[in-house]
């Protein structure tokens, strides 16, 4: 499920956090689903448990998971909403990028085609 790119500039714990967010947004992980234990993820990915624990702490800090003593960590009920709100806040940055693309000569039609293609791919992926 998780894949770590050791050559990435992004720290490993952040890769785990970002992949977990993608799994939540795509419905792979749903509220109350258990995430792998620190020990299991450390073994599966050949990582130091402290690195995995750092990712788990960050997910908890962001309100995306909750812990149940003796049982493990689970996706919070609020996680999908938290992430959707986070993505909406990203629209302002995207607006600036679109402005720069327009100034750079990228046609509106190209952007719309790109958006349509991405949404079609996501819709197809959801069906598969």
Buried (B, 14 or more C-beta within 10 A) or exposed (E): EBEBEEEEEEEBBBBBBEBBBEBBBEEEBEBEBEBBBBEEBBEEBEBEBEBBBBBBEBBBEBBBBBEEEEEBBBBBEEBBEBBEEEEEEEEEEEEEEBEEBEEEEEEEEEEEEEEEEEEEEEEEEEEE
